[in-house]
Amino acid sequence: MRPMKIAKRAATYFFLLLILFFACLFIWQPYLIRVLWYRTPDAKTYQAFPQDTVHKSDVAFHFIRPKEKRNDLDSFPVLDGNRQSIPFQDYFKQGRLNAFLVIRNDSIIYEKYSDGYTDTTLTTVFSGAKSMVSILLGQALEDGTIKSLSQNVTDYIPELKANPAFKHIALKHLLEMKSGLEFHDALGGMVKAFLSDEARYYYTHDMRAELLKVKLANTPGTVWKYKSIDPILLGWVIERATGKSLSNYFEEKIWKKIGTEHFATWGLDQKGGLANTASRFQVTAIDWAKVGRLYLNGGRFDDDQVVPEDWVKQSVSIGSEVPASAKGWQKSAHHYLWWIPQAGEKGDFAAEGMRGQRLYADPKTNTIIVQFSEHGAGDYPYRKISRYLAGLPFSDLDW
């Protein structure tokens, strides 16, 4: 009996120490409670945070809805994440897609939704938010509230001067994901994901406090690293430069000018706090398509040049720049917070978020594709689908 009592006592002490450890951990970093509770965020996790509403346009623009749509896409072969050919309808099921909307020449030629979803369901697009920040930065440069991309981030957020990491970080470094700031992603196992900076900046209730103590890992402008910090800082800069909340500025400069039919939202870290411009923008499929339409039209909506044409061109074409990244078979380069495929025939571009959120645009066919997803089926079928539905040939480099 004595060994049994010792074992029980040891187990009790271990359990109490474990409780004490986690209590101390959660007191030290309260956001970890939310990480443990929510784990990897899904399409509804944004609802746990305060939202800033972006109001719709006074006059809505409506895409044409033909009586007959292209249902032949259901049987069209695309590749899954294992590079196996499957019908698109299986791709939709395997990826747990919630919405797939294809628009060409302002006509909705294909749409498919999961149960409970329509083109008007408000959905978070995760990192698709970053591309929206790029649009706003171009607006702030155009109206002169931001003078130049060569300006230092501390010109707009002087309290960051207390942290030497920000001494030489220019706005262009943030736009190019080359700030050099330390950032630990969520790859590499459960423990690493739990303690990652990716989780920290998504779940914290005080992003400003976290940013004030971040460290420098590389010389600014020298190393590209995909991370949340840079677009969050840009959002903070835009608010300081314009004197408006990000939601109000986005509403005024973009949302009310492109014929949106529904409100959108930006998620905040706390009530009255900072917008999470890295991963918490919520939008309907039909209205996100209008952002794609805006950029396909060179920043114009009807007779209004909403976004400067030069900024659109700079954003969705890398020119002679050597790509800092090459994602997927399409070798997408991350440029000005957009993803620009470099394989095959160039010209298309996309805003992309985790779990398969996509806003894809193909100037060659004047096609917009919006995909909302719970998981994503892998691969990148959008160019092939765009060319197929336009009646154009496609090569091995298109899928």
C-alpha positions in Angstrom: 0.0 0.0 0.0 2.8 2.4 0.8 4.1 2.5 -2.8 0.6 3.1 -4.0 0.2 6.1 -1.6 3.5 7.5 -2.7 2.4 7.2 -6.4 -0.9 8.9 -5.7 0.8 11.7 -3.7 3.3 12.2 -6.6 0.5 12.3 -9.1 -1.4 14.9 -7.0 1.8 17.1 -6.7 2.4 16.8 -10.4 -1.2 17.8 -11.2 -1.0 20.8 -8.8 2.3 21.9 -10.4 0.8 21.6 -13.8 -2.1 23.8 -12.8 0.4 26.3 -11.2 2.5 26.2 -14.4 -0.5 27.0 -16.7 -1.8 29.6 -14.3 1.5 31.4 -14.3 1.7 31.0 -18.1 -1.7 32.5 -18.6 -1.0 35.4 -16.2 2.2 36.1 -18.0 0.6 35.9 -21.5 -3.2 36.1 -21.2 -3.7 35.7 -25.0 -2.6 32.1 -24.6 -6.0 31.3 -23.0 -7.6 32.3 -26.3 -5.1 30.3 -28.3 -5.9 27.2 -26.2 -9.6 27.7 -26.5 -9.9 28.6 -30.2 -6.7 26.9 -31.5 -6.4 27.4 -35.2 -9.0 30.1 -36.2 -11.8 29.2 -38.5 -14.4 31.2 -40.5 -16.2 32.2 -37.3 -13.4 32.9 -34.8 -13.4 36.6 -35.8 -16.8 36.9 -34.0 -14.9 36.7 -30.6 -13.4 40.1 -31.2 -14.9 43.6 -31.5 -15.8 44.7 -35.1 -15.6 48.0 -36.8 -18.3 48.2 -39.5 -17.6 49.4 -43.1 -20.8 50.7 -44.5 -22.0 49.8 -48.0 -22.3 52.0 -51.1 -25.3 54.4 -51.3 -25.8 53.0 -54.9 -25.1 49.3 -55.5 -23.5 47.9 -58.6 -24.9 44.5 -59.6 -23.2 41.9 -61.7 -25.2 40.4 -64.5 -26.9 37.1 -63.7 -27.5 35.1 -66.9 -30.5 32.7 -66.9 -28.1 29.9 -67.8 -24.8 29.3 -66.0 -21.8 27.1 -66.8 -22.5 24.0 -64.9 -20.0 22.1 -67.1 -17.4 23.3 -64.6 -18.6 20.7 -62.2 -17.1 17.9 -64.3 -14.0 19.8 -65.4 -10.7 18.2 -64.3 -8.5 20.1 -61.9 -5.7 19.0 -59.6 -6.0 18.4 -55.9 -3.3 19.0 -53.3 -1.7 15.7 -54.3 -1.6 16.8 -57.9 -4.2 14.2 -58.8 -6.8 15.0 -61.4 -10.3 15.1 -60.0 -13.6 16.8 -61.2 -14.1 20.3 -59.9 -17.2 19.1 -57.9 -14.9 16.8 -56.0 -12.4 19.5 -55.5 -15.2 21.6 -54.0 -16.2 18.8 -51.6 -12.7 17.7 -50.6 -11.6 21.3 -49.8 -14.8 21.9 -47.9 -15.4 25.0 -50.0 -18.2 27.3 -48.9 -18.4 29.5 -52.0 -16.9 29.5 -55.5 -17.9 32.4 -57.7 -16.7 33.0 -61.2 -17.4 36.4 -62.9 -16.4 37.2 -66.5 -17.1 40.5 -68.3 -19.3 41.5 -65.3 -21.5 38.4 -65.7 -21.7 35.6 -63.0 -21.1 32.5 -65.2 -20.7 30.0 -62.4 -21.5 29.9 -58.6 -21.6 27.1 -56.1 -22.2 27.2 -52.4 -22.2 24.9 -49.4 -25.2 24.6 -47.2 -25.9 27.8 -45.3 -23.7 29.9 -47.6 -24.6 32.4 -50.4 -22.8 35.2 -52.1 -24.0 37.5 -49.3 -22.6 35.5 -46.3 -20.1 37.6 -44.3 -16.8 35.6 -44.1 -13.4 36.3 -42.8 -10.6 36.1 -45.5 -7.7 35.9 -43.1 -4.5 37.1 -44.9 -6.6 38.4 -47.8 -6.8 41.5 -45.5 -3.2 42.3 -46.3 -4.0 43.1 -49.9 -6.7 45.5 -48.7 -4.1 47.3 -46.7 -2.0 47.7 -49.9 -4.9 49.4 -51.6 -5.3 51.8 -48.6 -1.6 52.6 -48.6 -1.8 53.6 -52.2 -4.8 55.9 -51.4 -2.9 57.6 -48.5 0.1 58.2 -50.8 -2.3 59.7 -53.4 -4.0 62.1 -51.1 -0.7 63.1 -49.5 -1.4 62.0 -45.9 1.6 59.7 -46.4 4.4 61.5 -48.2 6.7 58.7 -49.4 7.4 55.0 -48.9 10.9 55.9 -47.9 9.6 57.6 -44.7 10.4 55.8 -41.4 7.6 54.1 -39.6 8.5 56.2 -36.5 7.6 59.4 -38.4 4.0 58.3 -37.9 4.2 56.3 -34.7 6.8 58.2 -32.6 6.3 56.0 -29.6 8.1 53.3 -31.5 11.3 55.4 -31.2 11.7 53.9 -27.7 12.4 50.6 -29.4 15.7 50.6 -31.4 14.4 47.9 -33.6 12.4 50.5 -35.5 15.2 53.0 -36.1 15.8 52.2 -39.8 12.5 50.6 -40.8 10.9 52.5 -43.7 7.3 52.0 -44.9 8.5 50.3 -48.1 10.2 47.7 -45.9 6.8 46.9 -44.3 5.1 46.8 -47.7 7.7 44.4 -49.0 7.7 42.2 -45.9 11.3 43.1 -45.3 11.1 44.9 -42.0 13.6 42.5 -40.4 11.5 42.3 -37.3 11.5 39.0 -35.4 8.5 36.8 -36.1 8.0 33.1 -35.3 5.4 31.4 -37.5 3.1 28.5 -36.5 4.9 25.8 -38.5 6.8 23.0 -36.7 4.3 21.3 -34.4 1.7 21.9 -31.8 3.9 23.6 -29.1 5.5 25.9 -31.6 2.1 26.9 -33.0 0.8 27.5 -29.5 3.7 29.9 -28.6 4.1 31.4 -32.1 3.9 35.1 -33.0 1.3 34.2 -35.5 -1.0 33.1 -32.7 0.1 36.0 -30.5 -0.9 38.7 -33.0 -4.1 37.0 -33.9 -5.4 36.5 -30.4 -3.8 39.3 -28.3 -6.1 42.1 -27.0 -3.3 44.7 -27.2 -1.3 44.6 -30.5 0.2 48.0 -29.8 1.9 46.7 -26.6 3.2 43.6 -28.4 4.6 45.8 -31.2 6.4 48.1 -28.8 8.6 45.3 -27.6 9.3 43.3 -30.8 13.0 42.7 -31.6 15.0 43.1 -34.8 16.2 39.8 -36.4 17.7 41.1 -39.7 18.8 44.4 -41.2 15.7 46.1 -42.7 15.3 45.7 -46.4 17.6 42.6 -46.7 15.4 39.5 -45.9 11.9 38.7 -47.0 9.8 36.9 -44.4 6.0 36.5 -44.6 4.6 37.7 -41.3 1.7 39.5 -39.6 3.7 42.3 -38.0 4.4 44.4 -41.2 0.8 44.9 -42.4 -0.4 45.5 -38.8 2.2 48.3 -38.6 1.0 49.7 -41.9 -2.6 49.8 -40.7 -1.4 51.7 -37.6 0.6 54.1 -39.8 -2.5 54.7 -42.0 -4.7 55.5 -39.0 -2.1 57.9 -37.7 -1.5 59.6 -41.0 -5.1 60.0 -41.9 -6.4 60.8 -38.4 -9.2 58.2 -39.1 -9.9 54.7 -38.1 -8.9 52.2 -40.7 -12.6 51.2 -41.2 -13.7 54.8 -41.7 -10.8 55.5 -44.2 -11.5 52.2 -46.1 -15.2 53.0 -46.2 -14.6 56.6 -47.5 -11.9 55.8 -50.0 -12.9 52.3 -51.3 -16.0 50.6 -50.0 -18.6 53.3 -50.8 -17.1 54.0 -54.2 -17.3 50.6 -55.8 -21.0 49.8 -55.6 -20.8 47.4 -52.6 -24.1 45.8 -51.6 -23.3 44.8 -48.0 -21.3 46.0 -45.1 -17.8 44.7 -44.4 -16.0 44.7 -41.0 -12.4 45.0 -39.7 -11.7 43.0 -36.5 -10.1 44.9 -33.6 -7.9 43.6 -30.9 -10.2 45.4 -28.3 -13.0 47.9 -28.4 -11.6 51.2 -29.7 -8.3 49.4 -30.4 -6.1 48.6 -33.4 -7.5 46.8 -36.5 -5.9 43.5 -37.3 -5.0 44.4 -40.8 -3.0 41.1 -41.2 -5.9 38.6 -40.9 -9.2 40.0 -39.8 -11.2 41.5 -42.7 -14.7 40.2 -43.2 -16.6 40.5 -46.5 -19.2 38.9 -48.7 -18.2 37.0 -51.8 -20.2 39.3 -54.1 -18.5 42.4 -52.7 -15.0 41.0 -52.6 -15.4 40.4 -56.3 -15.9 44.1 -56.7 -12.4 44.7 -55.3 -11.1 42.4 -58.0 -13.2 44.2 -60.6 -11.7 47.5 -59.4 -8.1 46.3 -60.0 -9.0 44.6 -63.3 -10.2 48.0 -64.4 -6.9 49.8 -63.4 -8.4 51.2 -60.2 -11.5 52.7 -62.0 -15.2 52.4 -61.1 -17.3 53.8 -63.9 -15.8 57.3 -64.5 -14.2 57.5 -61.1 -10.4 56.8 -60.7 -10.8 55.3 -57.2 -7.3 53.9 -56.9 -4.4 55.5 -58.8 -3.7 53.5 -61.9 0.0 53.6 -61.4 -0.4 52.1 -57.9 -2.5 49.3 -59.3 0.2 48.5 -61.9 3.0 48.7 -59.3 1.0 46.4 -57.0 0.1 43.5 -59.3 3.2 43.3 -61.5 6.7 42.8 -60.2 8.3 44.1 -63.4 12.1 43.4 -63.5 12.2 42.8 -59.7 13.7 39.5 -58.6 10.9 37.6 -56.8 11.6 37.2 -53.1 9.2 34.2 -52.9 7.9 31.5 -55.2 4.8 29.7 -53.8 3.3 26.6 -55.4 3.7 25.4 -59.0 2.6 28.8 -60.2 5.6 30.3 -58.4 3.6 33.1 -56.9 5.7 36.1 -55.7 4.6 38.1 -52.8 4.7 41.7 -53.9 3.1 44.8 -52.3 0.9 42.4 -50.2 -0.5 40.7 -53.3 0.4 37.2 -54.7 1.6 37.4 -58.3 2.1 34.1 -60.3 5.4 34.0 -62.2 5.1 30.6 -64.0 3.7 30.5 -67.5 1.9 33.4 -69.0 1.9 36.2 -66.4 -0.6 38.9 -65.7 -3.0 37.3 -63.2 -2.9 38.1 -59.5 -4.6 37.2 -56.2 -5.3 38.1 -52.6 -5.0 35.0 -50.5 -5.8 33.9 -47.0 -5.3 30.7 -45.1 -7.8 27.8 -45.3 -8.3 28.5 -49.0 -9.6 32.1 -49.1 -9.0 33.5 -52.6 -9.7 36.6 -54.7 -8.2 35.8 -58.1 -8.2 38.1 -61.1 -7.1 37.3 -64.7 -6.8 40.3 -67.0 -6.4 38.1 -70.1 -10.0 36.8 -69.7 -11.4 39.6 -67.6 -12.3 37.0 -65.0 -12.7 37.3 -61.2 -12.9 34.2 -59.0 -13.8 34.3 -55.3 -13.3 31.2 -53.2 -14.3 30.9 -49.5 -13.3 27.7 -47.8 -13.1 25.8 -44.5 -9.9 24.0 -45.5 -9.0 24.3 -49.2 -8.2 21.4 -51.5 -4.7 22.5 -52.3 -3.2 23.4 -55.7 -4.1 26.4 -57.8 -6.7 25.7 -60.4 -7.9 29.3 -61.0 -5.9 30.1 -64.1 -7.0 26.9 -65.8 -10.6 27.5 -64.9 -10.4 31.1 -66.1 -9.0 30.1 -69.5 -11.4 27.1 -69.9 -14.5 29.2 -69.2 -13.3 31.9 -71.6 -12.8 29.2 -74.3 -9.1 29.7 -74.5 -6.4 26.9 -74.6 -4.4 26.3 -71.5 -1.0 24.6 -71.2 0.7 22.5 -68.5 1.8 25.8 -66.9 -1.8 26.9 -66.4 -2.6 24.2 -63.9 
